Amino acid sequence: MNAELRSTAADECYHIAERKAAQYFTLLNEQVKEKAYVPILTEDFQSWKQKHIHHPTFLSMFSRIKKKPSQKDYHNYIQYLKYTGKLDDYLDRSISYLFLRDLGKTLDSADTQVKIRNTVENLKTQLLHSTTTRDEPFTMAGLYRKAQKENIESAMIWVLNKIKTVSDNIPDGMDAENAQRKLMKIIAGVLMHVIEEMGDNVSPNERRRRLDEAIRLGYSYGLTYPFIDDLLDANILSLEESKQYASMIRTALITGNVPTLGKWTGKNKDLITFIHSELKEAFEYIKEHQQEETITMFFEQSYVFFHSQEVDREKELYISTYTNEELYVSVILKSAFSRLIARSVISVPEDEGFDERTFLYGIYNQLADDFADMYEDLRNGAVTPYTYYLKYHKQRSDLINPFELYWTVISNLIHNVYKSDPKTSDIILNRAINGLKRYKEKMGLEKYQEVMDLFASGHPDFNSLIQRMVRKADDVDFFDKLLRDHMISNLRNERKEREDFLNTIKTIRNEINAILPISKKETSPLMSESIVEAANFSLEADGKRLRPIVTWVMGIYQYGLTKSAILPLLKSLEYMHTASLIFDDLPAQDNASTRRGRATLHQVYNAAIAELTGLFLTQKAIEEQTTLDQFDAKTVLSLIQYSARLTEDMCNGQAMDLNSKGKPLTLEQLNILSFYKTGKAFEASLVMPAILAKAKNAEVKALKKYAKHAGIAFQIKDDLLDVEGNTDILGKSAGIDADNNNSTFVSVLGREAARKAMWEHYCIGTEVLGEIPRDTTFLKHLLNYMVNRDH
């Protein structure tokens, strides 16, 4: 089929869907005109309020001693629900809603009710455990632990790296946290469909395969939201760039092949180049994993979804002549097909019941979302049923009030789609009242009342009933909303913490760089100058200074020590570390040619000078420790003794490394070697300030455990970078381990298993932070940096 025929076929597919949406709109429009929803929902609410409006009793007043916390307080809110005996109902309506909305189920099915109860019990167990331990949902460590239980660690590592890459490349003017949240939500939605489809009777290997595939498919589909939908909605691309980009997407959906980027003359070339590469990879993955009998349906649904969005995007708020059908048909289409794709992407056969319910249900969620965002949309000039009504309702008496259509959709769903099922009615009405409660809290009473005076003015009795429900109804909140708010808050906090972490490193690093140079003594140049110059050459290189930075943060920020008091310790740690690198690079050891972005010391001078400089720096480190004169002698002596043992351990570790060249090592031997070579140095940066602060033994023990696993994770990442990294970025030669025939985590385990081992140590290190009675935010982000760095 040539391009013109394909385009014609795609347009015909859209027109078929458009006609179906127009028929649905006509049905809804007739019900709006008849005001049919008013008596029907009035009766529904009269029954519904019996369950959700409670008259105070002595016992209920007594129970209020424990005040209801804000839903922004995630863990305390879950504990409150448990304490008041409301948790089971809360989770039941929340999970039931997801079965309705995301899985397209009917709640009157006995099989569905069994699945809901099982899901509720599993979620309840997880929530009660997390609120007891104060574990955060959706942390990297937590997600990896969940993946381990399903044997899908590789997929989780892959998707966490992908989500991080997407977040790092979201341009200013777009919401990186919402992009992450949407991606995770869509991945979870695709996983739900896959789990529902395969049931409980598949083999463990088949379950693992399907879940692995679902994560990758979910990400591949979810990537379209930030990099197509959100990008085209934002004011990032120029008008010409938007047209060129949209044309490329359209071509891919019509032909089944992603076109080459070609010449891109706009200012966003780098951004589009990155997005094109990511989307092409995602597109190819979805296409490769589509069944022959479902791939046509997938492309048709994708085209309808994209084109309906484009139709909406092309509307201009200044045009006052759009018909009601023009305003609502595209809304019906995009809201329905976004959810239909989430199912078709996993190549399941067509299901008329699911497809029909999803088609009719979608506009309900879209109208609720548009209501919540109407003023933000208005500021951005976006045309939605609400923004258009706000702007033109005084001039256009023919315009449908979208708030009335919203209640009409609810009435139609409850009684015509779900056949007046009591539980479905309860869930949908809960959701509607919850949405108004949240909007009222978000906007404030005055603005909320202004909105209600406009949109609910036509039916005072019905509106009075609704507002009474909004004021008085209880137990209408949902877990997905709680989790959404908590995720957004956490992601924003994470971003702020990460920025603070990087700024802290940059600031402290500059201060440490300034104190490291060793002054030349006024003695004969033949005696000392060449050694001092060589030492300063190594110290002035572009080192990360992580060890003294960690000591600074722990010593000053956590233990309350002064900068002047620990300054000698900071220099001591970097002198020791630089000495170890000099020895490590020697011809007799690793024979490295570059270090920290420049030639190694023995290349610039010679091996003998390099050896002497390493020895000189080791002794200089001890000398600095002896000048810690703001601490008592016994404490300083303990620190020096610890330092001496540390140097001994590191020498033994390096000897083990040298003796292992050309020999196969076991994983246990590699762990021991890495701990002595790398982990011990991290340990020193944590334990030395703890010694000076006279920290308790339990805390020192936890710090050592964290350092051990952080150090091994760091070494595994080094080994991975040695085979995957870029020499220019690394600042040292890549591939040196292979050249020297060294055993590494990659050579022993292979790349995939090495990544899993790194993440295992990352998780243990993260979990140990809970045992340290300090603010461990910096250490958390230090561990994140170790496993995510590119140099």
C-alpha positions in Angstrom: 0.0 0.0 0.0 1.5 3.3 -1.0 1.7 6.4 1.3 -1.4 8.0 -0.2 -3.6 4.9 0.3 -2.3 4.5 3.8 -3.1 8.1 4.6 -6.6 7.6 3.2 -7.2 4.4 5.2 -6.0 6.2 8.4 -8.4 9.1 7.8 -11.3 6.7 7.1 -10.5 4.9 10.4 -10.6 8.3 12.2 -13.9 9.2 10.5 -15.5 5.9 11.6 -14.5 6.6 15.2 -15.6 10.2 14.8 -19.1 9.2 13.7 -19.4 6.9 16.7 -18.3 9.7 19.0 -20.8 12.0 17.4 -23.6 9.5 18.0 -22.5 9.2 21.6 -22.5 13.0 21.9 -25.9 13.3 20.4 -27.3 10.8 23.0 -25.7 12.9 25.8 -26.9 16.1 24.3 -30.5 14.9 24.2 -30.3 13.9 27.9 -28.8 17.3 28.8 -31.7 19.1 27.0 -34.2 17.0 28.8 -32.4 17.6 32.2 -32.8 13.9 32.7 -29.9 13.6 35.1 -31.5 15.9 37.7 -34.3 13.6 39.0 -32.2 10.4 38.4 -29.1 11.6 40.3 -31.2 13.3 43.0 -32.7 9.9 43.8 -29.3 8.3 43.6 -27.8 10.9 46.0 -30.7 10.4 48.5 -29.7 6.8 48.8 -26.0 7.4 48.6 -25.9 10.0 51.4 -27.2 7.4 53.9 -23.7 5.8 53.7 -21.6 8.9 53.5 -23.3 11.5 55.8 -23.0 10.5 59.4 -24.8 12.2 62.3 -22.5 12.6 65.2 -22.8 10.3 68.2 -21.1 10.3 71.5 -18.6 7.6 70.3 -17.9 9.4 67.0 -17.2 12.6 68.9 -14.9 10.7 71.2 -13.1 9.3 68.3 -12.3 12.8 67.0 -9.8 13.1 69.8 -7.5 11.6 67.1 -7.8 14.4 64.6 -8.1 13.5 60.9 -4.7 14.4 59.3 -4.3 16.1 55.9 -4.1 13.8 52.9 -0.8 15.5 52.2 0.5 13.6 55.2 0.7 10.2 53.5 1.9 7.8 56.2 -0.2 9.4 59.0 -3.3 9.4 56.8 -3.0 5.6 56.2 -2.5 5.1 60.0 -5.6 7.2 60.7 -7.6 5.1 58.3 -6.4 2.0 60.1 -7.1 3.5 63.5 -10.7 4.5 62.6 -11.4 1.1 60.9 -11.9 2.8 57.5 -8.9 1.4 55.7 -10.7 -1.6 54.2 -13.6 0.4 52.7 -11.1 3.1 51.5 -9.0 0.5 49.7 -12.0 -1.4 48.3 -13.5 1.7 46.6 -10.1 2.7 45.4 -9.3 -0.6 43.8 -12.9 -1.0 42.5 -12.5 2.4 40.8 -9.3 1.2 39.1 -11.0 -1.9 37.9 -13.7 0.3 36.4 -11.5 2.9 34.9 -8.4 1.2 33.9 -9.4 -2.4 33.3 -12.9 -1.7 31.9 -14.5 -4.2 34.3 -18.1 -4.4 35.6 -18.3 -4.6 39.4 -21.3 -6.9 39.4 -19.1 -9.8 38.4 -18.3 -12.3 41.2 -14.9 -13.0 39.6 -14.1 -9.3 39.6 -15.1 -9.0 43.2 -12.7 -11.8 44.2 -9.9 -10.1 42.3 -10.7 -6.8 44.0 -10.6 -8.4 47.5 -7.3 -10.1 46.8 -5.8 -6.9 45.5 -7.1 -5.0 48.5 -5.6 -7.5 51.0 -2.2 -7.4 49.2 -2.2 -3.6 49.1 -3.3 -3.4 52.7 -0.4 -5.6 53.8 2.1 -3.4 51.9 0.7 -0.1 53.2 0.7 -1.2 56.8 4.2 -2.4 56.5 5.4 0.8 54.8 3.6 3.1 57.3 5.2 1.2 60.2 8.7 1.4 58.7 8.1 4.8 57.1 9.2 3.4 53.7 8.4 5.6 50.8 6.5 4.1 47.8 8.3 4.1 44.5 11.8 4.8 45.6 14.5 3.2 43.4 15.4 0.7 46.1 11.8 -0.1 46.8 10.9 -0.7 43.2 14.0 -2.8 42.7 13.1 -5.0 45.7 9.6 -5.5 44.2 11.2 -6.4 40.9 13.4 -9.0 42.6 10.3 -10.8 43.9 9.2 -11.2 40.3 12.7 -11.9 38.8 12.4 -8.9 36.6 15.4 -6.9 37.9 16.8 -6.3 34.4 13.6 -4.6 33.2 13.4 -2.5 36.4 17.1 -1.3 36.0 16.4 -0.5 32.4 13.2 1.5 33.1 14.6 3.4 36.1 17.5 4.5 33.9 15.1 5.4 31.1 12.9 7.5 33.4 15.9 9.3 34.8 17.1 10.1 31.3 13.7 11.4 30.4 13.5 13.5 33.5 17.0 14.9 32.9 16.0 16.0 29.3 12.6 17.6 30.1 13.1 21.2 28.9 12.3 24.2 31.0 8.7 25.1 30.7 7.5 21.5 31.1 6.9 19.6 34.4 9.6 17.0 34.9 7.9 15.6 38.0 4.6 15.1 36.3 6.4 13.5 33.3 7.9 10.9 35.7 4.6 10.4 37.5 2.7 9.9 34.2 5.3 7.4 32.9 5.1 5.4 36.1 1.3 5.5 36.1 1.1 4.3 32.5 3.7 1.5 33.2 1.6 0.4 36.2 -1.6 0.5 34.0 -0.1 -1.7 31.3 1.2 -4.1 34.1 -2.3 -4.2 35.5 -3.7 -5.3 32.1 -1.0 -7.9 31.6 -1.5 -9.4 35.1 -5.3 -9.4 34.5 -4.9 -11.2 31.1 -2.5 -13.9 32.2 -4.2 -14.8 35.5 -2.6 -17.2 38.0 -2.1 -20.3 35.9 1.0 -19.3 33.9 4.5 -20.8 34.7 7.0 -18.6 36.6 9.2 -18.2 33.5 6.2 -17.1 31.4 5.1 -14.7 34.1 8.6 -13.2 34.3 8.7 -12.8 30.5 5.3 -11.1 30.3 6.0 -8.7 33.2 9.4 -7.8 31.8 7.8 -7.1 28.4 4.9 -5.2 30.1 7.3 -2.8 31.8 9.1 -2.1 28.5 5.9 -1.7 26.6 4.4 0.5 29.3 7.4 2.8 29.1 7.4 2.8 25.3 3.8 3.8 25.2 4.0 6.2 28.2 6.9 8.1 26.5 4.5 9.6 24.1 2.9 11.7 26.9 5.9 13.9 27.8 7.5 13.8 24.3 4.4 14.2 22.1 1.3 15.3 24.0 2.9 17.5 26.6 5.6 18.8 24.3 3.2 19.9 21.6 0.9 21.5 24.3 3.8 23.5 25.8 5.3 26.6 24.3 8.6 25.0 23.7 8.7 24.4 20.0 8.2 27.2 17.4 5.1 27.0 15.2 7.2 25.7 12.3 8.9 23.1 14.6 5.5 21.9 15.9 4.2 21.4 12.4 7.4 19.5 11.3 7.3 17.4 14.5 3.6 16.6 14.3 4.0 15.6 10.6 6.8 13.2 11.6 4.6 11.5 14.2 1.7 11.3 11.8 3.9 9.7 9.1 5.1 7.1 11.6 1.6 6.1 12.6 0.4 5.9 9.0 3.3 4.0 7.5 4.4 2.0 10.6 8.0 3.4 10.2 9.6 6.3 12.0 11.0 8.7 9.3 14.5 10.1 9.6 14.8 13.4 11.4 16.2 15.1 8.3 17.2 18.7 8.4 16.0 20.5 11.5 16.6 24.2 11.5 14.7 25.2 14.6 16.4 26.2 17.9 15.4 23.0 19.5 17.5 20.7 17.3 19.4 19.0 20.2 16.1 18.3 22.1 14.3 16.9 19.1 17.3 14.8 18.1 17.3 13.2 21.6 13.5 12.8 21.5 13.5 11.3 18.0 16.0 8.7 19.1 14.1 7.7 22.2 10.7 7.6 20.5 12.1 5.6 17.6 13.5 3.0 20.0 10.2 2.9 21.8 8.2 2.7 18.6 10.3 -0.2 17.3 10.0 -2.1 20.5 6.2 -1.8 20.5 6.0 -2.8 16.8 8.3 -5.8 17.4 6.1 -7.1 20.2 2.8 -6.7 18.4 1.0 -9.8 17.2 0.2 -9.9 13.5 -3.5 -10.1 14.2 -3.5 -7.0 16.5 -0.9 -4.6 15.0 -3.4 -3.0 12.6 -5.8 -2.3 15.5 -2.9 -0.8 17.5 -1.9 1.6 14.7 -5.5 2.6 14.0 -6.2 3.4 17.7 -2.9 5.3 17.9 -3.8 7.3 14.9 -7.2 8.2 16.2 -5.8 9.2 19.6 -3.1 11.4 18.0 -5.3 13.0 15.4 -8.0 13.8 18.0 -5.4 15.5 20.1 -4.2 17.5 17.0 -7.8 18.5 16.3 -8.1 19.9 19.9 -4.6 21.5 19.7 -5.5 23.4 16.5 -8.5 25.1 18.2 -8.0 28.8 19.1 -9.8 30.4 22.0 -10.4 33.6 20.1 -12.6 31.8 17.6 -16.2 32.1 18.9 -18.0 29.9 16.4 -17.1 26.3 17.4 -20.2 24.1 17.6 -20.9 21.9 20.6 -20.1 18.9 18.5 -16.7 20.3 17.5 -15.9 20.9 21.2 -16.9 17.5 22.5 -16.3 14.9 19.8 -12.5 15.2 19.9 -12.7 15.0 23.8 -14.7 11.8 23.6 -12.2 10.3 21.1 -8.9 11.2 22.9 -10.2 10.2 26.3 -11.4 6.9 25.1 -8.5 5.9 22.8 -5.8 6.8 25.3 -7.1 3.9 27.4 -7.9 1.6 24.5 -4.2 1.9 23.5 -3.1 0.9 27.0 -4.7 -2.5 26.3 -4.0 -2.9 22.6 -0.3 -2.2 23.2 0.0 -5.6 24.9 -1.5 -7.3 21.8 -4.7 -8.7 23.5 -7.6 -9.7 21.3 -10.4 -7.2 20.8 -13.0 -7.3 23.7 -16.3 -5.7 22.7 -17.4 -5.3 26.3 -14.2 -3.6 27.4 -13.9 -1.5 24.2 -17.5 -0.3 24.5 -17.3 0.5 28.2 -14.0 2.3 27.8 -15.3 4.3 24.9 -18.3 5.5 26.9 -16.3 6.0 30.2 -13.4 8.1 28.9 -15.2 11.5 28.7 -16.2 11.2 32.4 -12.5 11.4 33.5 -11.7 14.0 30.8 -14.4 16.4 31.9 -13.4 15.9 35.6 -9.7 16.7 34.7 -10.7 19.7 32.5 -12.8 21.1 35.4 -9.9 20.9 37.8 -7.5 22.6 35.4 -9.9 25.1 33.7 -8.2 28.3 34.9 -4.7 27.0 34.1 -6.0 26.0 30.7 -7.6 29.4 30.3 -4.3 31.1 31.1 -2.5 29.0 28.5 -5.2 29.7 25.9 -6.3 26.1 25.6 -9.7 25.3 24.3 -11.6 22.9 26.5 -15.3 22.7 27.1 -14.8 24.6 30.3 -12.6 27.4 29.0 -14.8 27.9 26.0 -17.9 28.1 28.2 -16.2 30.5 30.5 -15.3 32.8 27.7 -18.5 32.7 25.6 -21.4 31.6 27.7 -22.8 35.1 27.8 -22.7 35.4 24.0 -23.7 31.9 23.1 -26.9 30.6 24.7 -26.6 27.5 22.5 -23.4 26.3 24.3 -23.8 23.2 26.4 -22.8 23.8 30.0 -20.0 21.2 30.5 -20.8 20.8 34.2 -24.3 19.7 33.2 -22.9 17.3 30.6 -20.5 15.9 33.3 -23.5 15.0 35.5 -25.3 13.6 32.4 -22.3 11.4 31.6 -22.4 10.1 35.3 -26.1 9.4 35.1 -25.7 7.6 31.8 -22.8 5.5 33.0 -24.5 4.4 36.2 -27.9 3.5 34.7 -27.3 2.7 31.0 -23.8 1.4 30.9 -23.5 -0.3 34.3 -27.2 -1.2 34.6 -27.8 0.6 38.0 -25.3 -1.6 39.8 -25.3 -0.3 43.4 -21.5 -0.6 44.0 -20.7 1.1 40.7 -23.1 3.9 41.5 -21.5 4.3 44.9 -18.0 4.4 43.4 -18.8 6.9 40.7 -20.7 9.3 43.0 -17.9 9.0 45.5 -15.4 10.1 42.8 -17.6 13.0 41.7 -18.0 14.4 45.2 -14.3 13.8 46.0 -13.4 15.8 42.9 -15.5 18.8 44.0 -14.1 18.6 47.6 -10.5 18.6 46.2 -11.3 21.5 43.9 -12.8 23.5 46.7 -9.7 22.9 48.9 -7.4 23.8 46.0 -9.3 27.0 44.9 -10.6 28.3 48.2 -14.2 28.9 49.2 -14.6 32.2 47.4 -13.3 31.1 44.0 -15.2 27.7 44.4 -18.4 29.5 45.0 -17.8 31.8 42.0 -17.3 28.7 39.8 -20.4 27.0 41.2 -22.5 30.1 40.7 -21.7 30.0 37.0 -21.7 26.3 36.2 -24.4 25.0 38.6 -26.8 28.0 38.4 -29.4 26.3 36.3 -30.7 23.8 38.9 -30.7 25.4 42.4 -32.3 22.4 44.1 -29.9 19.9 42.6 -26.9 22.2 43.2 -28.0 22.7 46.8 -28.0 18.9 47.2 -24.6 18.6 45.6 -23.1 21.3 47.8 -24.5 19.7 50.9 -22.7 16.5 49.9 -19.5 18.4 49.3 -19.7 20.0 52.8 -20.9 17.0 54.8 -20.1 13.8 53.0 -17.2 11.7 54.4 -15.3 8.7 53.3 -15.2 9.7 49.6 -11.4 9.9 49.1 -9.3 7.6 47.0 -5.9 6.0 47.3 -4.8 6.9 43.7 -5.3 10.6 44.5 -3.4 10.3 47.8 -0.6 8.4 46.0 -0.5 11.0 43.1 -0.1 13.9 45.5 2.5 12.1 47.5 4.5 11.1 44.4 4.5 14.6 43.0 5.6 16.0 46.4 8.3 13.4 46.8 9.6 13.8 43.2 9.8 17.6 43.7 11.5 17.1 47.0 13.9 14.6 45.4 14.7 17.1 42.7 15.3 19.9 45.3 17.5 17.6 47.4 19.5 16.5 44.3 20.1 20.1 43.4 21.1 20.9 46.9 23.4 17.8 46.9 25.1 18.9 43.7 25.4 22.5 44.9 26.9 21.3 48.2 29.5 19.2 46.4 30.4 22.1 44.1 30.7 24.6 46.9 32.7 22.3 49.3 34.8 21.0 46.4 36.0 24.5 45.6 36.9 25.1 49.3 38.8 21.9 49.5 40.7 22.5 46.3 41.9 25.8 47.8 43.4 24.1 50.9 45.1 21.1 49.2 48.3 22.6 47.6 51.4 21.9 49.7 53.7 24.8 50.2 57.4 24.5 49.1 59.7 24.7 52.0 62.8 26.9 51.8 65.3 24.1 51.4 67.5 22.8 48.6 65.4 22.1 45.5 67.3 18.8 45.2 65.9 17.7 48.5 62.2 18.4 48.2 61.0 20.7 45.5 60.5 18.0 42.8 58.5 15.8 45.3 56.3 18.7 46.3 55.8 19.8 42.7 54.8 16.2 41.8 52.5 16.0 44.8 50.8 19.3 43.8 50.6 18.2 40.2 48.5 15.2 41.3 46.5 17.2 43.8 45.6 19.9 41.3 44.1 17.5 38.9 40.3 17.5 38.4 39.4 15.1 41.3 35.9 14.6 42.6 37.0 15.1 46.2 34.2 12.9 47.4 35.9 11.6 50.5 36.8 15.0 52.1 33.4 16.3 50.9 31.6 13.5 52.8 33.7 14.1 55.8 32.9 17.9 55.7 29.1 17.2 55.4 29.1 14.6 58.2 31.6 16.4 60.4 30.2 20.0 60.1 26.6 19.5 59.2 25.8 16.4 61.2 28.2 16.3 64.1 28.5 20.0 64.6 32.2 20.2 64.3 33.8 23.4 63.1 35.6 23.8 59.8 38.8 25.0 61.4 38.8 22.0 63.7 38.6 19.3 61.0 40.5 21.1 58.2 43.6 18.9 58.7 41.4 15.8 58.5 40.0 17.0 55.1 43.5 17.4 53.7 44.6 14.1 55.2 41.8 12.2 53.4 42.6 13.6 50.0 46.3 13.1 50.4 45.8 9.5 51.3 43.4 9.0 48.4 45.7 10.8 45.9 48.6 8.6 47.1 46.6 5.5 46.5 45.8 6.6 42.9 49.5 7.3 42.2 50.5 3.8 43.4 47.5 2.3 41.5 48.6 3.9 38.2 52.3 2.8 38.3 53.7 0.6 35.5 54.2 -2.2 38.0 50.5 -2.1 38.9 47.8 -0.8 36.5 50.1 1.1 34.2 47.5 3.7 33.5 48.3 6.6 31.1 45.6 9.1 32.2 44.0 10.0 35.5 41.6 12.8 36.3 41.7 14.0 32.8 45.5 14.4 32.5 48.6 12.3 32.1 49.5 10.1 35.1 52.3 11.2 37.4 54.8 8.5 36.3 54.2 9.6 32.7 55.0 13.3 33.5 58.0 12.5 35.8 59.1 8.9 36.2 58.1 5.8 38.2 60.6 6.5 40.9 59.3 10.1 41.5 55.8 8.8 41.5 56.6 6.1 44.1 58.3 8.7 46.3 55.4 11.2 45.9 52.9 8.5 46.9 55.0 7.8 50.1 55.4 11.5 50.7 51.6 12.1 50.6 50.9 9.1 52.8 53.2 10.6 55.5 51.8 14.1 54.9 48.4 12.7 55.6 49.5 11.4 59.0 51.2 14.7 59.8 48.0 16.5 59.1 46.1 14.2 61.5 48.6 15.0 64.3 47.6 18.7 64.0 43.9 18.1 65.0 44.6 20.2 68.1 41.0 21.1 68.9 40.3 17.5 70.1 41.7 15.6 73.1 44.8 13.6 72.6 43.1 10.2 73.2 40.5 10.9 70.5 43.2 12.0 68.0 45.3 8.9 68.9 42.3 6.7 68.2 41.8 8.4 64.9 45.5 7.9 63.9 45.3 4.3 64.9 42.2 3.8 62.8 44.0 5.6 59.9 47.0 3.3 60.2 44.9 0.2 60.1 43.0 1.6 57.2 46.2 2.2 55.2 47.2 -1.4 56.0 43.8 -2.7 54.8 44.1 -0.7 51.6 47.6 -1.9 50.9 46.4 -5.5 51.4 43.5 -4.8 49.1 45.9 -3.5 46.4 48.2 -6.5 46.9 45.2 -8.8 46.5 44.4 -7.0 43.3 48.0 -7.3 41.9 48.1 -11.0 42.8 44.8 -11.7 41.1 45.9 -10.4 37.7 45.4 -13.0 35.1 43.6 -15.2 37.6 39.9 -16.0 37.7 38.3 -14.7 40.9 35.1 -15.7 42.6 32.4 -13.2 43.4 33.2 -13.5 47.1 36.9 -12.7 46.4 35.9 -9.7 44.2 33.6 -8.3 47.0 36.4 -8.6 49.5 38.9 -7.0 47.2 36.6 -4.2 46.3 35.8 -3.5 50.0 39.5 -3.2 50.9 40.3 -1.2 47.8 37.3 1.1 47.6 34.9 0.6 50.5 37.5 1.2 53.1 38.3 4.7 51.7 34.6 5.6 51.9 34.4 4.1 55.4 37.2 6.4 56.5 35.4 9.5 55.3 32.4 8.6 57.5 34.1 7.0 60.5 36.8 9.6 61.0 34.5 12.5 61.8 32.4 10.0 63.8 35.5 9.2 65.9 36.2 12.9 66.5 32.5 13.4 67.5 32.6 10.4 69.8 29.6 8.8 68.1 28.2 5.6 69.6 29.4 2.2 68.5 26.1 1.3 66.9 26.2 4.3 64.7 29.8 3.7 63.7 28.9 0.1 62.9 26.0 1.3 60.6 28.3 3.8 58.9 30.8 1.0 58.2 28.1 -1.2 56.7 26.8 1.7 54.5 30.4 2.4 53.4 31.0 -1.3 52.6 28.0 -1.6 50.3 28.4 1.9 48.8 32.1 1.1 48.1 31.3 -2.1 46.3 28.5 -0.5 44.3 31.0 2.2 43.4 33.5 -0.3 42.2 31.0 -2.3 40.2 29.9 1.0 38.5 33.6 1.6 37.8 33.9 -1.8 36.2 30.8 -1.2 34.0 32.2 2.2 33.0 35.5 0.6 32.1 33.7 -1.4 29.3 30.9 1.0 28.5 32.3 4.5 29.3 33.9 7.2 27.1 37.5 8.0 27.9 36.9 11.7 27.4 34.1 11.7 30.0 35.8 9.2 32.4 39.0 11.3 32.6 41.0 8.0 32.5 41.6 5.3 30.0 38.6 3.0 29.3 39.2 -0.7 28.8 42.2 -0.8 31.0 41.0 -3.8 33.1 40.6 -5.9 30.0 44.1 -4.8 28.7 45.6 -5.9 32.0 43.6 -9.1 32.2 42.1 -8.1 35.5 39.1 -9.9 37.0 36.3 -7.5 37.4 32.6 -7.7 38.3 31.9 -7.5 34.6 34.3 -10.2 33.6 33.1 -12.5 36.4 29.4 -11.9 36.2 28.7 -10.4 32.8 27.2 -6.9 32.4 23.6 -7.8 33.2 24.5 -9.7 36.4 27.0 -7.0 37.4 24.3 -4.4 37.2 22.0 -6.5 39.4 24.9 -6.9 41.9 25.4 -3.2 41.9 21.7 -2.5 42.6 21.7 -5.1 45.3 24.5 -3.3 47.1 22.7 0.0 46.4 19.6 -1.3 48.1 21.4 -2.6 51.1 23.2 0.7 51.5 20.0 2.6 51.2 18.3 0.4 53.8 21.2 0.8 56.2 20.6 4.6 56.2 17.6 4.0 58.4 19.9 2.8 61.2 21.9 6.0 61.2 20.4 8.5 63.7 21.3 11.6 61.5 19.8 13.4 58.5 21.0 11.0 55.8 19.7 12.9 52.8 23.2 13.7 51.5 24.3 10.0 51.9 21.2 8.9 50.0 22.0 11.1 47.1 25.7 10.2 47.3 24.6 6.6 46.7 22.3 7.6 43.9 25.2 9.5 42.3 27.5 6.5 42.6 25.2 4.2 40.6 24.0 6.8 38.1 27.3 8.6 37.3 28.9 8.5 33.8 32.5 9.1 35.0 
